[in-house]
Amino acid sequence: MPATLAEITRGELVESTRPGIVVVADVTGRLLAVHSDAEHIAYFRSAAKPFQAVPLVESGAAEAFGFVPEDLALACTSHDATPAHQRGVAGILAKIGLDEDALRCGVASPPDPHEAARITLGLKAQSPLQCECSGEHAGMLAACLHLDYPLQSYTEPDHPL
């Protein structure tokens, strides 16, 4: 069972908690440290995003395109599609000479409730920038450009990235 790793507070009151499990192992799989249940089964999902950004850094693409820490953070995480997040992803795309049409992450309702409301009210059009994975995808596109890999098929399982 996951243990509480963090508490979100408002003043003196605990508003919510964040459960989790921390397991540290060496390359042989020997457990070095455990907080909570090391046998708990969990899905990798977004925890894989930092690993998916490795080619961006290792290839030299992040340096070549002048990525700053905020760009790398967007390439390594899911975001809430706030206006700042969308501007950040658009900024990454501008650095690599592409626009949102190059993203293959799809279009999703923004996790940010204010942005979702603006779309529902017709005040803003939906965009791939609002997908919580758009930063990760922008990072993959940067790596593809740097490595001279095809862009249209970067999400395909047999793509070289």
MODELLER restraints for C-alpha pairs under 7 A, 6 or more apart:
rsr = mdl.restraints
at = mdl.atoms
rsr.add(forms.Gaussian(group=physical.xy_distance, feature=features.Distance(at['CA:1:A'], at['CA:36:A']), mean=6.87, stdev=0.5))
rsr.add(forms.Gaussian(group=physical.xy_distance, feature=features.Distance(at['CA:1:A'], at['CA:37:A']), mean=5.99, stdev=0.5))
rsr.add(forms.Gaussian(group=physical.xy_distance, feature=features.Distance(at['CA:1:A'], at['CA:40:A']), mean=6.84, stdev=0.5))
rsr.add(forms.Gaussian(group=physical.xy_distance, feature=features.Distance(at['CA:2:A'], at['CA:19:A']), mean=5.46, stdev=0.5))
rsr.add(forms.Gaussian(group=physical.xy_distance, feature=features.Distance(at['CA:2:A'], at['CA:20:A']), mean=4.83, stdev=0.5))
rsr.add(forms.Gaussian(group=physical.xy_distance, feature=features.Distance(at['CA:2:A'], at['CA:21:A']), mean=5.37, stdev=0.5))
rsr.add(forms.Gaussian(group=physical.xy_distance, feature=features.Distance(at['CA:2:A'], at['CA:36:A']), mean=5.86, stdev=0.5))
rsr.add(forms.Gaussian(group=physical.xy_distance, feature=features.Distance(at['CA:2:A'], at['CA:37:A']), mean=6.61, stdev=0.5))
rsr.add(forms.Gaussian(group=physical.xy_distance, feature=features.Distance(at['CA:3:A'], at['CA:19:A']), mean=5.20, stdev=0.5))
rsr.add(forms.Gaussian(group=physical.xy_distance, feature=features.Distance(at['CA:3:A'], at['CA:20:A']), mean=5.60, stdev=0.5))
rsr.add(forms.Gaussian(group=physical.xy_distance, feature=features.Distance(at['CA:3:A'], at['CA:21:A']), mean=6.50, stdev=0.5))
rsr.add(forms.Gaussian(group=physical.xy_distance, feature=features.Distance(at['CA:3:A'], at['CA:36:A']), mean=5.67, stdev=0.5))
rsr.add(forms.Gaussian(group=physical.xy_distance, feature=features.Distance(at['CA:4:A'], at['CA:17:A']), mean=6.38, stdev=0.5))
rsr.add(forms.Gaussian(group=physical.xy_distance, feature=features.Distance(at['CA:4:A'], at['CA:18:A']), mean=5.66, stdev=0.5))
rsr.add(forms.Gaussian(group=physical.xy_distance, feature=features.Distance(at['CA:4:A'], at['CA:19:A']), mean=4.21, stdev=0.5))
rsr.add(forms.Gaussian(group=physical.xy_distance, feature=features.Distance(at['CA:4:A'], at['CA:20:A']), mean=6.27, stdev=0.5))
rsr.add(forms.Gaussian(group=physical.xy_distance, feature=features.Distance(at['CA:5:A'], at['CA:18:A']), mean=5.77, stdev=0.5))
rsr.add(forms.Gaussian(group=physical.xy_distance, feature=features.Distance(at['CA:5:A'], at['CA:19:A']), mean=5.38, stdev=0.5))
rsr.add(forms.Gaussian(group=physical.xy_distance, feature=features.Distance(at['CA:5:A'], at['CA:20:A']), mean=5.84, stdev=0.5))
rsr.add(forms.Gaussian(group=physical.xy_distance, feature=features.Distance(at['CA:6:A'], at['CA:17:A']), mean=5.74, stdev=0.5))
rsr.add(forms.Gaussian(group=physical.xy_distance, feature=features.Distance(at['CA:6:A'], at['CA:18:A']), mean=5.11, stdev=0.5))
rsr.add(forms.Gaussian(group=physical.xy_distance, feature=features.Distance(at['CA:7:A'], at['CA:14:A']), mean=6.40, stdev=0.5))
rsr.add(forms.Gaussian(group=physical.xy_distance, feature=features.Distance(at['CA:7:A'], at['CA:16:A']), mean=5.93, stdev=0.5))
rsr.add(forms.Gaussian(group=physical.xy_distance, feature=features.Distance(at['CA:7:A'], at['CA:17:A']), mean=4.37, stdev=0.5))
rsr.add(forms.Gaussian(group=physical.xy_distance, feature=features.Distance(at['CA:7:A'], at['CA:18:A']), mean=6.23, stdev=0.5))
rsr.add(forms.Gaussian(group=physical.xy_distance, feature=features.Distance(at['CA:8:A'], at['CA:14:A']), mean=5.89, stdev=0.5))
rsr.add(forms.Gaussian(group=physical.xy_distance, feature=features.Distance(at['CA:8:A'], at['CA:15:A']), mean=5.53, stdev=0.5))
rsr.add(forms.Gaussian(group=physical.xy_distance, feature=features.Distance(at['CA:8:A'], at['CA:16:A']), mean=5.21, stdev=0.5))
rsr.add(forms.Gaussian(group=physical.xy_distance, feature=features.Distance(at['CA:8:A'], at['CA:17:A']), mean=5.97, stdev=0.5))
rsr.add(forms.Gaussian(group=physical.xy_distance, feature=features.Distance(at['CA:9:A'], at['CA:15:A']), mean=5.06, stdev=0.5))
rsr.add(forms.Gaussian(group=physical.xy_distance, feature=features.Distance(at['CA:21:A'], at['CA:35:A']), mean=5.87, stdev=0.5))
rsr.add(forms.Gaussian(group=physical.xy_distance, feature=features.Distance(at['CA:21:A'], at['CA:36:A']), mean=5.43, stdev=0.5))
rsr.add(forms.Gaussian(group=physical.xy_distance, feature=features.Distance(at['CA:21:A'], at['CA:37:A']), mean=6.54, stdev=0.5))
rsr.add(forms.Gaussian(group=physical.xy_distance, feature=features.Distance(at['CA:22:A'], at['CA:34:A']), mean=5.78, stdev=0.5))
rsr.add(forms.Gaussian(group=physical.xy_distance, feature=features.Distance(at['CA:22:A'], at['CA:35:A']), mean=5.05, stdev=0.5))
rsr.add(forms.Gaussian(group=physical.xy_distance, feature=features.Distance(at['CA:22:A'], at['CA:36:A']), mean=6.90, stdev=0.5))
rsr.add(forms.Gaussian(group=physical.xy_distance, feature=features.Distance(at['CA:23:A'], at['CA:33:A']), mean=5.84, stdev=0.5))
rsr.add(forms.Gaussian(group=physical.xy_distance, feature=features.Distance(at['CA:23:A'], at['CA:34:A']), mean=4.59, stdev=0.5))
rsr.add(forms.Gaussian(group=physical.xy_distance, feature=features.Distance(at['CA:23:A'], at['CA:35:A']), mean=6.44, stdev=0.5))
rsr.add(forms.Gaussian(group=physical.xy_distance, feature=features.Distance(at['CA:23:A'], at['CA:38:A']), mean=6.20, stdev=0.5))
rsr.add(forms.Gaussian(group=physical.xy_distance, feature=features.Distance(at['CA:24:A'], at['CA:31:A']), mean=5.98, stdev=0.5))
rsr.add(forms.Gaussian(group=physical.xy_distance, feature=features.Distance(at['CA:24:A'], at['CA:32:A']), mean=5.42, stdev=0.5))
rsr.add(forms.Gaussian(group=physical.xy_distance, feature=features.Distance(at['CA:24:A'], at['CA:33:A']), mean=5.08, stdev=0.5))
rsr.add(forms.Gaussian(group=physical.xy_distance, feature=features.Distance(at['CA:24:A'], at['CA:34:A']), mean=6.43, stdev=0.5))
rsr.add(forms.Gaussian(group=physical.xy_distance, feature=features.Distance(at['CA:25:A'], at['CA:31:A']), mean=4.37, stdev=0.5))
rsr.add(forms.Gaussian(group=physical.xy_distance, feature=features.Distance(at['CA:25:A'], at['CA:32:A']), mean=5.18, stdev=0.5))
rsr.add(forms.Gaussian(group=physical.xy_distance, feature=features.Distance(at['CA:26:A'], at['CA:32:A']), mean=6.84, stdev=0.5))
rsr.add(forms.Gaussian(group=physical.xy_distance, feature=features.Distance(at['CA:46:A'], at['CA:77:A']), mean=6.89, stdev=0.5))
rsr.add(forms.Gaussian(group=physical.xy_distance, feature=features.Distance(at['CA:46:A'], at['CA:78:A']), mean=6.90, stdev=0.5))
rsr.add(forms.Gaussian(group=physical.xy_distance, feature=features.Distance(at['CA:49:A'], at['CA:76:A']), mean=4.95, stdev=0.5))
rsr.add(forms.Gaussian(group=physical.xy_distance, feature=features.Distance(at['CA:49:A'], at['CA:77:A']), mean=5.84, stdev=0.5))
rsr.add(forms.Gaussian(group=physical.xy_distance, feature=features.Distance(at['CA:49:A'], at['CA:136:A']), mean=6.97, stdev=0.5))
rsr.add(forms.Gaussian(group=physical.xy_distance, feature=features.Distance(at['CA:50:A'], at['CA:76:A']), mean=4.44, stdev=0.5))
rsr.add(forms.Gaussian(group=physical.xy_distance, feature=features.Distance(at['CA:50:A'], at['CA:77:A']), mean=6.97, stdev=0.5))
rsr.add(forms.Gaussian(group=physical.xy_distance, feature=features.Distance(at['CA:53:A'], at['CA:75:A']), mean=6.21, stdev=0.5))
rsr.add(forms.Gaussian(group=physical.xy_distance, feature=features.Distance(at['CA:53:A'], at['CA:76:A']), mean=5.98, stdev=0.5))
rsr.add(forms.Gaussian(group=physical.xy_distance, feature=features.Distance(at['CA:53:A'], at['CA:139:A']), mean=6.70, stdev=0.5))
rsr.add(forms.Gaussian(group=physical.xy_distance, feature=features.Distance(at['CA:55:A'], at['CA:143:A']), mean=6.35, stdev=0.5))
rsr.add(forms.Gaussian(group=physical.xy_distance, feature=features.Distance(at['CA:56:A'], at['CA:62:A']), mean=5.69, stdev=0.5))
rsr.add(forms.Gaussian(group=physical.xy_distance, feature=features.Distance(at['CA:56:A'], at['CA:139:A']), mean=6.20, stdev=0.5))
rsr.add(forms.Gaussian(group=physical.xy_distance, feature=features.Distance(at['CA:56:A'], at['CA:140:A']), mean=6.58, stdev=0.5))
rsr.add(forms.Gaussian(group=physical.xy_distance, feature=features.Distance(at['CA:56:A'], at['CA:142:A']), mean=6.79, stdev=0.5))
rsr.add(forms.Gaussian(group=physical.xy_distance, feature=features.Distance(at['CA:56:A'], at['CA:143:A']), mean=4.77, stdev=0.5))
rsr.add(forms.Gaussian(group=physical.xy_distance, feature=features.Distance(at['CA:59:A'], at['CA:143:A']), mean=6.88, stdev=0.5))
rsr.add(forms.Gaussian(group=physical.xy_distance, feature=features.Distance(at['CA:61:A'], at['CA:142:A']), mean=6.24, stdev=0.5))
rsr.add(forms.Gaussian(group=physical.xy_distance, feature=features.Distance(at['CA:61:A'], at['CA:143:A']), mean=5.41, stdev=0.5))
rsr.add(forms.Gaussian(group=physical.xy_distance, feature=features.Distance(at['CA:61:A'], at['CA:146:A']), mean=5.43, stdev=0.5))
rsr.add(forms.Gaussian(group=physical.xy_distance, feature=features.Distance(at['CA:65:A'], at['CA:95:A']), mean=6.14, stdev=0.5))
rsr.add(forms.Gaussian(group=physical.xy_distance, feature=features.Distance(at['CA:65:A'], at['CA:96:A']), mean=6.46, stdev=0.5))
rsr.add(forms.Gaussian(group=physical.xy_distance, feature=features.Distance(at['CA:71:A'], at['CA:88:A']), mean=6.85, stdev=0.5))
rsr.add(forms.Gaussian(group=physical.xy_distance, feature=features.Distance(at['CA:71:A'], at['CA:92:A']), mean=6.51, stdev=0.5))
rsr.add(forms.Gaussian(group=physical.xy_distance, feature=features.Distance(at['CA:74:A'], at['CA:135:A']), mean=4.69, stdev=0.5))
rsr.add(forms.Gaussian(group=physical.xy_distance, feature=features.Distance(at['CA:74:A'], at['CA:136:A']), mean=6.45, stdev=0.5))
rsr.add(forms.Gaussian(group=physical.xy_distance, feature=features.Distance(at['CA:75:A'], at['CA:135:A']), mean=4.56, stdev=0.5))
rsr.add(forms.Gaussian(group=physical.xy_distance, feature=features.Distance(at['CA:75:A'], at['CA:136:A']), mean=3.94, stdev=0.5))
rsr.add(forms.Gaussian(group=physical.xy_distance, feature=features.Distance(at['CA:75:A'], at['CA:138:A']), mean=6.96, stdev=0.5))
rsr.add(forms.Gaussian(group=physical.xy_distance, feature=features.Distance(at['CA:75:A'], at['CA:139:A']), mean=5.23, stdev=0.5))
rsr.add(forms.Gaussian(group=physical.xy_distance, feature=features.Distance(at['CA:76:A'], at['CA:136:A']), mean=5.97, stdev=0.5))
rsr.add(forms.Gaussian(group=physical.xy_distance, feature=features.Distance(at['CA:77:A'], at['CA:136:A']), mean=6.80, stdev=0.5))
rsr.add(forms.Gaussian(group=physical.xy_distance, feature=features.Distance(at['CA:78:A'], at['CA:132:A']), mean=4.89, stdev=0.5))
rsr.add(forms.Gaussian(group=physical.xy_distance, feature=features.Distance(at['CA:78:A'], at['CA:133:A']), mean=5.39, stdev=0.5))
rsr.add(forms.Gaussian(group=physical.xy_distance, feature=features.Distance(at['CA:79:A'], at['CA:85:A']), mean=6.77, stdev=0.5))
rsr.add(forms.Gaussian(group=physical.xy_distance, feature=features.Distance(at['CA:79:A'], at['CA:132:A']), mean=4.76, stdev=0.5))
rsr.add(forms.Gaussian(group=physical.xy_distance, feature=features.Distance(at['CA:80:A'], at['CA:110:A']), mean=6.45, stdev=0.5))
rsr.add(forms.Gaussian(group=physical.xy_distance, feature=features.Distance(at['CA:80:A'], at['CA:111:A']), mean=4.85, stdev=0.5))
rsr.add(forms.Gaussian(group=physical.xy_distance, feature=features.Distance(at['CA:80:A'], at['CA:112:A']), mean=5.10, stdev=0.5))
rsr.add(forms.Gaussian(group=physical.xy_distance, feature=features.Distance(at['CA:80:A'], at['CA:132:A']), mean=5.96, stdev=0.5))
rsr.add(forms.Gaussian(group=physical.xy_distance, feature=features.Distance(at['CA:81:A'], at['CA:110:A']), mean=5.39, stdev=0.5))
rsr.add(forms.Gaussian(group=physical.xy_distance, feature=features.Distance(at['CA:81:A'], at['CA:111:A']), mean=6.24, stdev=0.5))
rsr.add(forms.Gaussian(group=physical.xy_distance, feature=features.Distance(at['CA:81:A'], at['CA:112:A']), mean=5.77, stdev=0.5))
rsr.add(forms.Gaussian(group=physical.xy_distance, feature=features.Distance(at['CA:81:A'], at['CA:130:A']), mean=4.74, stdev=0.5))
rsr.add(forms.Gaussian(group=physical.xy_distance, feature=features.Distance(at['CA:81:A'], at['CA:131:A']), mean=6.68, stdev=0.5))
rsr.add(forms.Gaussian(group=physical.xy_distance, feature=features.Distance(at['CA:81:A'], at['CA:132:A']), mean=6.16, stdev=0.5))
rsr.add(forms.Gaussian(group=physical.xy_distance, feature=features.Distance(at['CA:82:A'], at['CA:112:A']), mean=5.67, stdev=0.5))
rsr.add(forms.Gaussian(group=physical.xy_distance, feature=features.Distance(at['CA:82:A'], at['CA:115:A']), mean=6.55, stdev=0.5))
rsr.add(forms.Gaussian(group=physical.xy_distance, feature=features.Distance(at['CA:86:A'], at['CA:129:A']), mean=5.37, stdev=0.5))
rsr.add(forms.Gaussian(group=physical.xy_distance, feature=features.Distance(at['CA:86:A'], at['CA:130:A']), mean=6.31, stdev=0.5))
rsr.add(forms.Gaussian(group=physical.xy_distance, feature=features.Distance(at['CA:89:A'], at['CA:129:A']), mean=6.63, stdev=0.5))
rsr.add(forms.Gaussian(group=physical.xy_distance, feature=features.Distance(at['CA:89:A'], at['CA:134:A']), mean=6.74, stdev=0.5))
rsr.add(forms.Gaussian(group=physical.xy_distance, feature=features.Distance(at['CA:89:A'], at['CA:135:A']), mean=5.37, stdev=0.5))
rsr.add(forms.Gaussian(group=physical.xy_distance, feature=features.Distance(at['CA:89:A'], at['CA:138:A']), mean=6.80, stdev=0.5))
rsr.add(forms.Gaussian(group=physical.xy_distance, feature=features.Distance(at['CA:92:A'], at['CA:138:A']), mean=6.56, stdev=0.5))
rsr.add(forms.Gaussian(group=physical.xy_distance, feature=features.Distance(at['CA:93:A'], at['CA:99:A']), mean=5.56, stdev=0.5))
rsr.add(forms.Gaussian(group=physical.xy_distance, feature=features.Distance(at['CA:93:A'], at['CA:138:A']), mean=6.20, stdev=0.5))
rsr.add(forms.Gaussian(group=physical.xy_distance, feature=features.Distance(at['CA:96:A'], at['CA:142:A']), mean=6.14, stdev=0.5))
rsr.add(forms.Gaussian(group=physical.xy_distance, feature=features.Distance(at['CA:100:A'], at['CA:128:A']), mean=6.32, stdev=0.5))
rsr.add(forms.Gaussian(group=physical.xy_distance, feature=features.Distance(at['CA:100:A'], at['CA:129:A']), mean=6.50, stdev=0.5))
rsr.add(forms.Gaussian(group=physical.xy_distance, feature=features.Distance(at['CA:103:A'], at['CA:128:A']), mean=6.63, stdev=0.5))
rsr.add(forms.Gaussian(group=physical.xy_distance, feature=features.Distance(at['CA:103:A'], at['CA:137:A']), mean=6.31, stdev=0.5))
rsr.add(forms.Gaussian(group=physical.xy_distance, feature=features.Distance(at['CA:103:A'], at['CA:138:A']), mean=6.79, stdev=0.5))
rsr.add(forms.Gaussian(group=physical.xy_distance, feature=features.Distance(at['CA:105:A'], at['CA:128:A']), mean=6.64, stdev=0.5))
rsr.add(forms.Gaussian(group=physical.xy_distance, feature=features.Distance(at['CA:105:A'], at['CA:131:A']), mean=6.85, stdev=0.5))
rsr.add(forms.Gaussian(group=physical.xy_distance, feature=features.Distance(at['CA:105:A'], at['CA:133:A']), mean=6.43, stdev=0.5))
rsr.add(forms.Gaussian(group=physical.xy_distance, feature=features.Distance(at['CA:105:A'], at['CA:134:A']), mean=6.16, stdev=0.5))
rsr.add(forms.Gaussian(group=physical.xy_distance, feature=features.Distance(at['CA:105:A'], at['CA:137:A']), mean=6.56, stdev=0.5))
rsr.add(forms.Gaussian(group=physical.xy_distance, feature=features.Distance(at['CA:106:A'], at['CA:128:A']), mean=5.66, stdev=0.5))
rsr.add(forms.Gaussian(group=physical.xy_distance, feature=features.Distance(at['CA:106:A'], at['CA:131:A']), mean=6.79, stdev=0.5))
rsr.add(forms.Gaussian(group=physical.xy_distance, feature=features.Distance(at['CA:107:A'], at['CA:126:A']), mean=6.87, stdev=0.5))
rsr.add(forms.Gaussian(group=physical.xy_distance, feature=features.Distance(at['CA:107:A'], at['CA:127:A']), mean=5.83, stdev=0.5))
rsr.add(forms.Gaussian(group=physical.xy_distance, feature=features.Distance(at['CA:107:A'], at['CA:128:A']), mean=4.62, stdev=0.5))
rsr.add(forms.Gaussian(group=physical.xy_distance, feature=features.Distance(at['CA:107:A'], at['CA:130:A']), mean=6.86, stdev=0.5))
rsr.add(forms.Gaussian(group=physical.xy_distance, feature=features.Distance(at['CA:107:A'], at['CA:131:A']), mean=5.59, stdev=0.5))
rsr.add(forms.Gaussian(group=physical.xy_distance, feature=features.Distance(at['CA:108:A'], at['CA:130:A']), mean=6.56, stdev=0.5))
rsr.add(forms.Gaussian(group=physical.xy_distance, feature=features.Distance(at['CA:108:A'], at['CA:131:A']), mean=5.06, stdev=0.5))
rsr.add(forms.Gaussian(group=physical.xy_distance, feature=features.Distance(at['CA:109:A'], at['CA:116:A']), mean=6.15, stdev=0.5))
rsr.add(forms.Gaussian(group=physical.xy_distance, feature=features.Distance(at['CA:110:A'], at['CA:116:A']), mean=5.32, stdev=0.5))
rsr.add(forms.Gaussian(group=physical.xy_distance, feature=features.Distance(at['CA:110:A'], at['CA:130:A']), mean=5.28, stdev=0.5))
rsr.add(forms.Gaussian(group=physical.xy_distance, feature=features.Distance(at['CA:110:A'], at['CA:131:A']), mean=6.33, stdev=0.5))
rsr.add(forms.Gaussian(group=physical.xy_distance, feature=features.Distance(at['CA:118:A'], at['CA:124:A']), mean=5.62, stdev=0.5))
rsr.add(forms.Gaussian(group=physical.xy_distance, feature=features.Distance(at['CA:119:A'], at['CA:125:A']), mean=5.91, stdev=0.5))
rsr.add(forms.Gaussian(group=physical.xy_distance, feature=features.Distance(at['CA:119:A'], at['CA:126:A']), mean=6.51, stdev=0.5))
rsr.add(forms.Gaussian(group=physical.xy_distance, feature=features.Distance(at['CA:128:A'], at['CA:134:A']), mean=6.59, stdev=0.5))
rsr.add(forms.Gaussian(group=physical.xy_distance, feature=features.Distance(at['CA:141:A'], at['CA:151:A']), mean=6.56, stdev=0.5))
rsr.add(forms.Gaussian(group=physical.xy_distance, feature=features.Distance(at['CA:144:A'], at['CA:150:A']), mean=6.62, stdev=0.5))
rsr.add(forms.Gaussian(group=physical.xy_distance, feature=features.Distance(at['CA:144:A'], at['CA:151:A']), mean=6.44, stdev=0.5))
rsr.add(forms.Gaussian(group=physical.xy_distance, feature=features.Distance(at['CA:144:A'], at['CA:161:A']), mean=6.81, stdev=0.5))
rsr.add(forms.Gaussian(group=physical.xy_distance, feature=features.Distance(at['CA:153:A'], at['CA:159:A']), mean=6.58, stdev=0.5))
rsr.add(forms.Gaussian(group=physical.xy_distance, feature=features.Distance(at['CA:154:A'], at['CA:161:A']), mean=6.87, stdev=0.5))
